[in-house]
Structures are given as structure tokens and as C-alpha cells.
Amino acid sequence: MALATPTLRVTAITILLIACIFSFGNENFIAYGQCEGDISGLISQCAMYVRKAGPKTPPSSQCCAVAKKANIPCLCKYVTKDIEQYVSVEKAVYVAQYCDVNFKHGSKCGSYTIP
């Protein structure tokens, strides 16, 4: 059955992101757990703004509230090619920067280099 509505697509992407996060090996999962913030909240509030399809859009205030509390530069270390199949890292960086999350210029987030 095809996903018919945007809400169902976002839900499916969120589930895939959670599956990707929990599919890390034990060592990576323990390291990933060192990153601060509400990871599930970040996914649920911001997934719609970072999916591959669609234009860049400014995130909601709820997304920004969660993003400001997360250590996104830390999370960037754990972005794999598998995650990048579903998530636009360029959009994720845009969302973080829109929400006043600072990145060091030239740092990496997955395969994306911060300008």
C-alpha cells in the first residue's frame, strides 16, 4: 500500500529514522547516547523539515525548541549513508542554523561539509 498523505509519509520517515538510530552497533549506540538532548523529540518535531523530498522550509517553534536543547554537532558524527538515504543533511543543517544551533565552519555532518 502506498503512503498517501504527508502525515503518513512523515510518520514512516520518523519510524525509519528511529530504526536507523537503534540499528547502530553496541559501541556506536553507546557513543551516540553520549550526545545530549531529546533525540526522539528531535525526530518527531523536526523530521518533516529534513526529509529528502520537498523544499527547504523554516522549522516550527517546537522543532527549534527541541533542536536548541540537542547537541546536533555531536549527532552529526553518527549520520551514516543509510540515514542520508532518507534525510537531507543539508536541510538538517539549515534547520539547525535557523534555530540558532551553531556549527564550526568546515565541520562535517555525515557527508556534508558545513560552509
The first five atom37 places (N, CA, C, CB, O) and aatype in JSON, in Angstrom:
{
  "aatype": [12, 0, 10, 0, 16, 14, 16, 10, 1, 19, 16, 0, 9, 16, 9, 10, 10, 9, 0, 4, 9, 13, 15, 13, 7, 2, 6, 2, 13, 9, 0, 18, 7, 5, 4, 6, 7, 3, 9, 15, 7, 10, 9, 15, 5, 4, 0, 12, 18, 19, 1, 11, 0, 7, 14, 11, 16, 14, 14, 15, 15, 5, 4, 4, 0, 19, 0, 11, 11, 0, 2, 9, 14, 4, 10, 4, 11, 18, 19, 16, 11, 3, 9, 6, 5, 18, 19, 15, 19, 6, 11, 0, 19, 18, 19, 0, 5, 18, 4, 3, 19, 2, 13, 11, 8, 7, 15, 11, 4, 7, 15, 18, 16, 9, 14],
  "atom_mask": [
    [1, 1, 1, 1, 1],
    [1, 1, 1, 1, 1],
    [1, 1, 1, 1, 1],
    [1, 1, 1, 1, 1],
    [1, 1, 1, 1, 1],
    [1, 1, 1, 1, 1],
    [1, 1, 1, 1, 1],
    [1, 1, 1, 1, 1],
    [1, 1, 1, 1, 1],
    [1, 1, 1, 1, 1],
    [1, 1, 1, 1, 1],
    [1, 1, 1, 1, 1],
    [1, 1, 1, 1, 1],
    [1, 1, 1, 1, 1],
    [1, 1, 1, 1, 1],
    [1, 1, 1, 1, 1],
    [1, 1, 1, 1, 1],
    [1, 1, 1, 1, 1],
    [1, 1, 1, 1, 1],
    [1, 1, 1, 1, 1],
    [1, 1, 1, 1, 1],
    [1, 1, 1, 1, 1],
    [1, 1, 1, 1, 1],
    [1, 1, 1, 1, 1],
    [1, 1, 1, 0, 1],
    [1, 1, 1, 1, 1],
    [1, 1, 1, 1, 1],
    [1, 1, 1, 1, 1],
    [1, 1, 1, 1, 1],
    [1, 1, 1, 1, 1],
    [1, 1, 1, 1, 1],
    [1, 1, 1, 1, 1],
    [1, 1, 1, 0, 1],
    [1, 1, 1, 1, 1],
    [1, 1, 1, 1, 1],
    [1, 1, 1, 1, 1],
    [1, 1, 1, 0, 1],
    [1, 1, 1, 1, 1],
    [1, 1, 1, 1, 1],
    [1, 1, 1, 1, 1],
    [1, 1, 1, 0, 1],
    [1, 1, 1, 1, 1],
    [1, 1, 1, 1, 1],
    [1, 1, 1, 1, 1],
    [1, 1, 1, 1, 1],
    [1, 1, 1, 1, 1],
    [1, 1, 1, 1, 1],
    [1, 1, 1, 1, 1],
    [1, 1, 1, 1, 1],
    [1, 1, 1, 1, 1],
    [1, 1, 1, 1, 1],
    [1, 1, 1, 1, 1],
    [1, 1, 1, 1, 1],
    [1, 1, 1, 0, 1],
    [1, 1, 1, 1, 1],
    [1, 1, 1, 1, 1],
    [1, 1, 1, 1, 1],
    [1, 1, 1, 1, 1],
    [1, 1, 1, 1, 1],
    [1, 1, 1, 1, 1],
    [1, 1, 1, 1, 1],
    [1, 1, 1, 1, 1],
    [1, 1, 1, 1, 1],
    [1, 1, 1, 1, 1],
    [1, 1, 1, 1, 1],
    [1, 1, 1, 1, 1],
    [1, 1, 1, 1, 1],
    [1, 1, 1, 1, 1],
    [1, 1, 1, 1, 1],
    [1, 1, 1, 1, 1],
    [1, 1, 1, 1, 1],
    [1, 1, 1, 1, 1],
    [1, 1, 1, 1, 1],
    [1, 1, 1, 1, 1],
    [1, 1, 1, 1, 1],
    [1, 1, 1, 1, 1],
    [1, 1, 1, 1, 1],
    [1, 1, 1, 1, 1],
    [1, 1, 1, 1, 1],
    [1, 1, 1, 1, 1],
    [1, 1, 1, 1, 1],
    [1, 1, 1, 1, 1],
    [1, 1, 1, 1, 1],
    [1, 1, 1, 1, 1],
    [1, 1, 1, 1, 1],
    [1, 1, 1, 1, 1],
    [1, 1, 1, 1, 1],
    [1, 1, 1, 1, 1],
    [1, 1, 1, 1, 1],
    [1, 1, 1, 1, 1],
    [1, 1, 1, 1, 1],
    [1, 1, 1, 1, 1],
    [1, 1, 1, 1, 1],
    [1, 1, 1, 1, 1],
    [1, 1, 1, 1, 1],
    [1, 1, 1, 1, 1],
    [1, 1, 1, 1, 1],
    [1, 1, 1, 1, 1],
    [1, 1, 1, 1, 1],
    [1, 1, 1, 1, 1],
    [1, 1, 1, 1, 1],
    [1, 1, 1, 1, 1],
    [1, 1, 1, 1, 1],
    [1, 1, 1, 1, 1],
    [1, 1, 1, 1, 1],
    [1, 1, 1, 0, 1],
    [1, 1, 1, 1, 1],
    [1, 1, 1, 1, 1],
    [1, 1, 1, 1, 1],
    [1, 1, 1, 0, 1],
    [1, 1, 1, 1, 1],
    [1, 1, 1, 1, 1],
    [1, 1, 1, 1, 1],
    [1, 1, 1, 1, 1],
    [1, 1, 1, 1, 1]
  ],
  "atom_positions": [
    [[0.84, -1.17, 0.0], [0.0, 0.0, 0.0], [0.89, 1.25, 0.0], [-0.96, -0.01, 1.22], [1.81, 1.34, 0.81]],
    [[0.64, 2.18, -0.87], [1.41, 3.4, -0.99], [1.03, 4.37, 0.12], [1.2, 4.06, -2.37], [-0.11, 4.39, 0.59]],
    [[2.0, 5.15, 0.54], [1.72, 6.17, 1.55], [1.04, 7.33, 0.85], [3.03, 6.63, 2.27], [1.61, 7.94, -0.06]],
    [[-0.17, 7.64, 1.26], [-1.0, 8.59, 0.51], [-0.95, 10.01, 1.04], [-2.4, 8.12, 0.51], [-1.09, 10.96, 0.27]],
    [[-0.76, 10.18, 2.33], [-0.84, 11.53, 2.88], [0.52, 11.97, 3.4], [-1.89, 11.61, 3.99], [1.35, 11.14, 3.77]],
    [[0.76, 13.27, 3.45], [2.02, 13.77, 4.0], [2.23, 13.32, 5.45], [2.07, 15.29, 3.93], [3.36, 13.03, 5.85]],
    [[1.17, 13.27, 6.24], [1.29, 12.84, 7.63], [1.79, 11.4, 7.72], [-0.06, 12.96, 8.35], [2.65, 11.1, 8.54]],
    [[1.28, 10.54, 6.89], [1.75, 9.15, 6.88], [3.19, 9.07, 6.41], [0.86, 8.29, 5.99], [3.96, 8.25, 6.93]],
    [[3.58, 9.89, 5.45], [4.97, 9.89, 4.98], [5.9, 10.33, 6.11], [5.13, 10.83, 3.76], [6.94, 9.71, 6.32]],
    [[5.54, 11.38, 6.82], [6.37, 11.86, 7.93], [6.47, 10.79, 9.01], [5.8, 13.17, 8.53], [7.54, 10.56, 9.56]],
    [[5.37, 10.13, 9.3], [5.38, 9.05, 10.29], [6.31, 7.93, 9.85], [3.96, 8.51, 10.52], [7.08, 7.41, 10.65]],
    [[6.23, 7.56, 8.58], [7.09, 6.49, 8.06], [8.55, 6.9, 8.13], [6.71, 6.16, 6.61], [9.4, 6.08, 8.5]],
    [[8.86, 8.14, 7.79], [10.24, 8.63, 7.86], [10.73, 8.63, 9.3], [10.36, 10.04, 7.25], [11.86, 8.25, 9.58]],
    [[9.87, 9.06, 10.21], [10.24, 9.07, 11.62], [10.55, 7.66, 12.11], [9.11, 9.69, 12.46], [11.54, 7.45, 12.82]],
    [[9.73, 6.71, 11.74], [9.97, 5.32, 12.13], [11.28, 4.82, 11.54], [8.79, 4.41, 11.67], [12.05, 4.13, 12.21]],
    [[11.54, 5.17, 10.28], [12.8, 4.77, 9.65], [14.0, 5.39, 10.36], [12.82, 5.15, 8.18], [15.01, 4.73, 10.57]],
    [[13.89, 6.66, 10.73], [14.98, 7.32, 11.44], [15.24, 6.66, 12.78], [14.67, 8.8, 11.63], [16.39, 6.44, 13.17]],
    [[14.17, 6.35, 13.49], [14.33, 5.68, 14.79], [14.98, 4.31, 14.59], [12.96, 5.53, 15.51], [15.85, 3.91, 15.36]],
    [[14.55, 3.6, 13.55], [15.14, 2.29, 13.24], [16.62, 2.44, 12.93], [14.4, 1.62, 12.06], [17.44, 1.63, 13.36]],
    [[16.98, 3.48, 12.17], [18.39, 3.72, 11.85], [19.18, 4.0, 13.11], [18.53, 4.89, 10.86], [20.29, 3.49, 13.29]],
    [[18.62, 4.82, 13.98], [19.32, 5.16, 15.22], [19.58, 3.91, 16.06], [18.52, 6.18, 16.04], [20.68, 3.72, 16.58]],
    [[18.56, 3.07, 16.18], [18.72, 1.88, 17.01], [19.42, 0.74, 16.31], [17.39, 1.43, 17.49], [19.65, -0.31, 16.91]],
    [[19.76, 0.91, 15.03], [20.46, -0.15, 14.32], [21.97, -0.02, 14.46], [20.07, -0.15, 12.87], [22.7, -0.87, 13.94]],
    [[22.46, 1.02, 15.14], [23.89, 1.15, 15.36], [24.38, -0.05, 16.15], [24.22, 2.48, 16.09], [23.64, -0.63, 16.95]],
    [[25.65, -0.41, 15.93], [26.26, -1.44, 16.75], [26.36, -0.97, 18.19], [0.0, 0.0, 0.0], [26.19, 0.22, 18.46]],
    [[26.62, -1.88, 19.12], [26.65, -1.51, 20.53], [27.62, -0.38, 20.82], [27.03, -2.71, 21.36], [27.27, 0.54, 21.56]],
    [[28.85, -0.41, 20.26], [29.81, 0.65, 20.53], [29.3, 1.99, 20.03], [31.15, 0.33, 19.88], [29.37, 2.98, 20.75]],
    [[28.77, 2.02, 18.79], [28.27, 3.27, 18.25], [27.04, 3.75, 19.0], [27.94, 3.12, 16.78], [26.88, 4.95, 19.22]],
    [[26.17, 2.83, 19.41], [24.97, 3.22, 20.13], [25.35, 3.85, 21.47], [24.05, 2.02, 20.35], [24.74, 4.85, 21.88]],
    [[26.33, 3.28, 22.15], [26.77, 3.84, 23.43], [27.34, 5.24, 23.19], [27.82, 2.93, 24.11], [27.04, 6.16, 23.95]],
    [[28.15, 5.4, 22.15], [28.72, 6.72, 21.84], [27.61, 7.69, 21.46], [29.76, 6.61, 20.7], [27.62, 8.84, 21.88]],
    [[26.65, 7.23, 20.65], [25.53, 8.06, 20.22], [24.75, 8.55, 21.43], [24.61, 7.29, 19.26], [24.27, 9.68, 21.45]],
    [[24.62, 7.68, 22.44], [23.92, 8.04, 23.66], [24.62, 9.14, 24.44], [0.0, 0.0, 0.0], [24.03, 9.73, 25.35]],
    [[25.89, 9.43, 24.1], [26.63, 10.49, 24.77], [26.18, 11.88, 24.32], [28.12, 10.32, 24.52], [26.46, 12.87, 24.99]],
    [[25.5, 11.94, 23.19], [25.02, 13.23, 22.69], [23.82, 13.66, 23.53], [24.63, 13.14, 21.16], [22.92, 12.88, 23.8]],
    [[23.84, 14.93, 23.93], [22.79, 15.45, 24.81], [21.53, 15.76, 24.03], [23.28, 16.7, 25.51], [21.57, 16.02, 22.83]],
    [[20.41, 15.72, 24.72], [19.15, 16.17, 24.15], [18.13, 15.07, 24.01], [0.0, 0.0, 0.0], [18.41, 13.89, 24.2]],
    [[16.94, 15.48, 23.66], [15.79, 14.6, 23.46], [15.78, 14.15, 22.01], [14.46, 15.31, 23.84], [15.19, 14.8, 21.16]],
    [[16.44, 13.02, 21.74], [16.59, 12.56, 20.36], [15.24, 12.19, 19.75], [17.54, 11.36, 20.32], [14.97, 12.55, 18.6]],
    [[14.4, 11.49, 20.49], [13.09, 11.12, 19.93], [12.24, 12.36, 19.7], [12.35, 10.14, 20.88], [11.49, 12.41, 18.72]],
    [[12.34, 13.37, 20.57], [11.63, 14.62, 20.37], [12.15, 15.36, 19.15], [0.0, 0.0, 0.0], [11.38, 15.95, 18.39]],
    [[13.46, 15.33, 18.96], [14.07, 15.96, 17.79], [13.54, 15.32, 16.51], [15.61, 15.85, 17.85], [13.21, 16.01, 15.55]],
    [[13.47, 14.0, 16.51], [12.96, 13.3, 15.34], [11.49, 13.62, 15.12], [13.16, 11.78, 15.49], [11.09, 13.94, 14.0]],
    [[10.68, 13.53, 16.17], [9.24, 13.73, 15.99], [8.89, 15.17, 15.61], [8.5, 13.34, 17.25], [7.94, 15.4, 14.86]],
    [[9.64, 16.15, 16.12], [9.32, 17.55, 15.84], [9.97, 18.08, 14.57], [9.75, 18.39, 17.01], [9.47, 19.04, 13.97]],
    [[11.08, 17.47, 14.14], [11.84, 18.04, 13.02], [11.91, 17.18, 11.77], [13.22, 18.33, 13.47], [12.39, 17.64, 10.74]],
    [[11.45, 15.94, 11.83], [11.59, 15.03, 10.68], [10.99, 15.6, 9.41], [10.92, 13.7, 10.99], [11.56, 15.43, 8.33]],
    [[9.87, 16.28, 9.5], [9.21, 16.79, 8.3], [10.03, 17.87, 7.6], [7.84, 17.35, 8.66], [9.81, 18.14, 6.42]],
    [[10.96, 18.49, 8.31], [11.75, 19.57, 7.72], [13.06, 19.09, 7.12], [12.04, 20.61, 8.78], [13.74, 19.85, 6.42]],
    [[13.43, 17.84, 7.36], [14.72, 17.35, 6.9], [14.63, 16.17, 5.93], [15.55, 16.94, 8.08], [15.65, 15.63, 5.51]],
    [[13.43, 15.79, 5.57], [13.31, 14.67, 4.64], [13.83, 15.09, 3.27], [11.83, 14.19, 4.53], [13.84, 16.27, 2.92]],
    [[14.26, 14.09, 2.5], [14.86, 14.35, 1.18], [13.91, 15.12, 0.27], [15.26, 13.04, 0.52], [14.32, 16.1, -0.36]],
    [[12.67, 14.69, 0.18], [11.71, 15.3, -0.75], [11.26, 16.67, -0.26], [10.5, 14.38, -0.94], [11.16, 16.91, 0.94]],
    [[11.0, 17.54, -1.2], [10.43, 18.84, -0.88], [11.46, 19.93, -0.68], [0.0, 0.0, 0.0], [12.66, 19.67, -0.59]],
    [[10.98, 21.16, -0.62], [11.88, 22.31, -0.48], [12.31, 22.51, 0.97], [11.21, 23.58, -0.99], [11.73, 21.93, 1.89]],
    [[13.34, 23.33, 1.14], [13.72, 23.77, 2.49], [12.61, 24.66, 3.0], [15.13, 24.52, 2.5], [12.17, 25.58, 2.3]],
    [[12.15, 24.39, 4.2], [11.14, 25.25, 4.81], [11.58, 25.57, 6.24], [9.74, 24.57, 4.79], [12.18, 24.72, 6.91]],
    [[11.29, 26.77, 6.7], [11.63, 27.11, 8.08], [10.92, 26.16, 9.06], [11.25, 28.58, 8.39], [9.74, 25.86, 8.89]],
    [[11.64, 25.7, 10.06], [11.04, 24.78, 11.03], [10.09, 25.48, 11.99], [12.13, 24.08, 11.81], [10.1, 26.7, 12.12]],
    [[9.28, 24.68, 12.64], [8.34, 25.18, 13.63], [9.08, 25.6, 14.9], [7.27, 24.12, 13.96], [10.24, 25.25, 15.11]],
    [[8.39, 26.35, 15.73], [8.98, 26.74, 17.01], [9.2, 25.51, 17.9], [8.08, 27.76, 17.73], [10.14, 25.49, 18.7]],
    [[8.33, 24.49, 17.76], [8.5, 23.25, 18.54], [9.78, 22.53, 18.12], [7.28, 22.32, 18.37], [10.52, 22.03, 18.97]],
    [[10.04, 22.48, 16.81], [11.27, 21.87, 16.31], [12.47, 22.62, 16.86], [11.29, 21.86, 14.76], [13.41, 22.01, 17.37]],
    [[12.45, 23.94, 16.77], [13.57, 24.74, 17.26], [13.79, 24.56, 18.76], [13.34, 26.22, 16.95], [14.93, 24.49, 19.22]],
    [[12.72, 24.47, 19.51], [12.86, 24.3, 20.96], [13.62, 23.01, 21.28], [11.47, 24.27, 21.64], [14.47, 22.99, 22.17]],
    [[13.31, 21.94, 20.57], [13.99, 20.66, 20.8], [15.41, 20.73, 20.24], [13.21, 19.48, 20.15], [16.35, 20.24, 20.87]],
    [[15.58, 21.32, 19.06], [16.9, 21.4, 18.42], [17.89, 22.18, 19.29], [16.78, 22.06, 17.04], [19.06, 21.83, 19.36]],
    [[17.42, 23.24, 19.94], [18.3, 24.06, 20.77], [18.82, 23.29, 21.98], [17.57, 25.31, 21.24], [19.89, 23.61, 22.51]],
    [[18.08, 22.28, 22.4], [18.48, 21.5, 23.57], [19.31, 20.28, 23.19], [17.24, 21.07, 24.35], [19.89, 19.63, 24.06]],
    [[19.37, 19.96, 21.89], [20.12, 18.78, 21.43], [21.54, 19.19, 21.06], [19.42, 18.11, 20.22], [21.79, 20.34, 20.68]],
    [[22.45, 18.26, 21.16], [23.82, 18.5, 20.73], [23.93, 18.01, 19.29], [24.87, 17.77, 21.68], [24.45, 16.93, 19.03]],
    [[23.45, 18.82, 18.36], [23.38, 18.41, 16.96], [24.77, 18.19, 16.37], [22.64, 19.46, 16.16], [24.95, 17.22, 15.63]],
    [[25.76, 19.04, 16.66], [27.09, 18.72, 16.13], [27.6, 17.34, 16.58], [28.09, 19.79, 16.57], [28.28, 16.65, 15.82]],
    [[27.27, 16.94, 17.78], [27.62, 15.6, 18.26], [26.88, 14.53, 17.45], [27.3, 15.45, 19.76], [27.47, 13.54, 17.03]],
    [[25.59, 14.76, 17.22], [24.79, 13.8, 16.46], [25.3, 13.65, 15.04], [23.34, 14.22, 16.44], [25.18, 12.58, 14.45]],
    [[25.87, 14.72, 14.49], [26.38, 14.68, 13.12], [27.43, 13.59, 12.94], [26.97, 16.03, 12.73], [27.58, 13.04, 11.84]],
    [[28.16, 13.27, 13.99], [29.19, 12.24, 13.9], [28.61, 10.87, 13.59], [29.98, 12.17, 15.2], [29.31, 9.99, 13.11]],
    [[27.33, 10.69, 13.85], [26.69, 9.39, 13.71], [25.76, 9.29, 12.51], [25.93, 9.07, 14.96], [25.01, 8.33, 12.38]],
    [[25.8, 10.29, 11.63], [25.0, 10.26, 10.41], [25.72, 9.38, 9.4], [24.75, 11.71, 9.84], [26.84, 9.68, 8.98]],
    [[25.06, 8.3, 9.01], [25.64, 7.34, 8.06], [25.01, 7.51, 6.69], [25.44, 5.89, 8.56], [24.04, 8.26, 6.52]],
    [[25.57, 6.82, 5.72], [24.99, 6.83, 4.37], [23.57, 6.27, 4.41], [25.87, 6.0, 3.39], [22.72, 6.71, 3.63]],
    [[23.29, 5.31, 5.28], [21.93, 4.77, 5.41], [20.95, 5.85, 5.84], [21.9, 3.61, 6.41], [19.86, 5.95, 5.28]],
    [[21.33, 6.66, 6.8], [20.47, 7.75, 7.26], [20.31, 8.78, 6.15], [21.04, 8.41, 8.54], [19.23, 9.34, 5.96]],
    [[21.41, 9.04, 5.42], [21.36, 10.03, 4.35], [20.47, 9.61, 3.18], [22.76, 10.29, 3.85], [20.16, 10.44, 2.32]],
    [[20.07, 8.36, 3.13], [19.11, 7.93, 2.1], [17.74, 8.55, 2.35], [19.01, 6.4, 2.07], [16.97, 8.73, 1.41]],
    [[17.43, 8.87, 3.59], [16.12, 9.37, 3.97], [16.12, 10.83, 4.42], [15.56, 8.52, 5.07], [15.1, 11.51, 4.37]],
    [[17.28, 11.29, 4.86], [17.4, 12.62, 5.44], [18.34, 13.46, 4.6], [17.89, 12.54, 6.9], [19.42, 13.01, 4.23]],
    [[17.93, 14.68, 4.3], [18.82, 15.64, 3.64], [19.64, 16.31, 4.73], [18.01, 16.7, 2.79], [19.11, 17.1, 5.52]],
    [[20.91, 16.01, 4.78], [21.77, 16.6, 5.79], [21.86, 18.11, 5.56], [23.18, 15.96, 5.77], [21.94, 18.88, 6.52]],
    [[21.85, 18.54, 4.32], [21.86, 19.98, 4.03], [20.64, 20.66, 4.67], [21.87, 20.22, 2.49], [20.77, 21.74, 5.25]],
    [[19.46, 20.03, 4.56], [18.26, 20.59, 5.2], [18.38, 20.53, 6.72], [17.01, 19.83, 4.73], [17.96, 21.46, 7.41]],
    [[18.94, 19.45, 7.24], [19.09, 19.32, 8.69], [20.0, 20.43, 9.23], [19.67, 17.93, 9.05], [19.72, 21.0, 10.28]],
    [[21.07, 20.73, 8.51], [21.96, 21.82, 8.92], [21.23, 23.16, 8.81], [23.25, 21.83, 8.05], [21.36, 24.02, 9.68]],
    [[20.45, 23.33, 7.73], [19.65, 24.56, 7.57], [18.7, 24.73, 8.77], [18.83, 24.51, 6.24], [18.61, 25.82, 9.34]],
    [[18.0, 23.66, 9.13], [17.07, 23.71, 10.25], [17.81, 24.07, 11.53], [16.33, 22.37, 10.42], [17.37, 24.94, 12.28]],
    [[18.93, 23.41, 11.79], [19.69, 23.69, 13.0], [20.16, 25.15, 13.03], [20.9, 22.75, 13.1], [20.03, 25.83, 14.05]],
    [[20.69, 25.63, 11.91], [21.17, 27.0, 11.86], [20.02, 28.0, 11.99], [21.94, 27.25, 10.57], [20.17, 29.04, 12.63]],
    [[18.87, 27.69, 11.39], [17.69, 28.54, 11.52], [17.31, 28.66, 13.0], [16.5, 27.96, 10.69], [16.85, 29.71, 13.45]],
    [[17.51, 27.57, 13.73], [17.15, 27.53, 15.16], [18.3, 28.01, 16.05], [16.76, 26.11, 15.56], [18.27, 27.81, 17.27]],
    [[19.3, 28.66, 15.46], [20.45, 29.22, 16.18], [21.34, 28.17, 16.83], [19.96, 30.16, 17.24], [21.93, 28.42, 17.88]],
    [[21.43, 27.0, 16.21], [22.4, 25.99, 16.63], [23.66, 26.25, 15.81], [21.84, 24.5, 16.43], [23.61, 26.22, 14.58]],
    [[24.76, 26.49, 16.48], [25.99, 26.86, 15.79], [26.82, 25.65, 15.4], [26.81, 27.77, 16.66], [26.89, 24.66, 16.13]],
    [[27.43, 25.75, 14.23], [28.36, 24.75, 13.73], [29.67, 25.44, 13.43], [27.79, 24.02, 12.46], [29.69, 26.61, 13.06]],
    [[30.75, 24.72, 13.58], [32.05, 25.24, 13.18], [32.14, 25.11, 11.66], [33.21, 24.48, 13.9], [31.92, 24.03, 11.12]],
    [[32.47, 26.21, 10.98], [32.6, 26.17, 9.53], [33.66, 25.14, 9.13], [32.95, 27.57, 8.97], [34.74, 25.09, 9.73]],
    [[33.34, 24.35, 8.13], [34.25, 23.31, 7.67], [34.07, 21.98, 8.37], [0.0, 0.0, 0.0], [34.67, 20.98, 7.97]],
    [[33.24, 21.95, 9.42], [33.0, 20.67, 10.1], [32.08, 19.81, 9.25], [32.38, 20.89, 11.5], [31.45, 20.3, 8.31]],
    [[32.01, 18.54, 9.58], [31.22, 17.59, 8.8], [29.98, 17.18, 9.56], [32.06, 16.37, 8.45], [29.98, 17.07, 10.78]],
    [[28.92, 16.95, 8.79], [27.7, 16.33, 9.31], [27.36, 15.25, 8.3], [26.5, 17.39, 9.52], [26.85, 15.55, 7.22]],
    [[27.66, 14.01, 8.65], [27.56, 12.95, 7.66], [28.56, 13.24, 6.54], [0.0, 0.0, 0.0], [29.73, 13.48, 6.81]],
    [[28.11, 13.23, 5.31], [29.0, 13.52, 4.18], [28.98, 15.01, 3.82], [28.6, 12.68, 2.97], [29.69, 15.42, 2.9]],
    [[28.17, 15.8, 4.5], [28.01, 17.22, 4.2], [29.03, 18.05, 4.98], [26.57, 17.69, 4.53], [29.22, 17.84, 6.18]],
    [[29.67, 18.97, 4.3], [30.62, 19.88, 4.95], [29.92, 21.21, 5.19], [31.92, 20.08, 4.07], [29.34, 21.79, 4.27]],
    [[29.97, 21.69, 6.42], [29.32, 22.94, 6.8], [30.06, 24.1, 6.12], [29.31, 23.13, 8.35], [31.26, 24.25, 6.31]],
    [[29.35, 24.91, 5.32], [30.02, 26.03, 4.65], [30.49, 27.09, 5.63], [29.09, 26.68, 3.62], [31.08, 28.1, 5.23]]
  ]
}
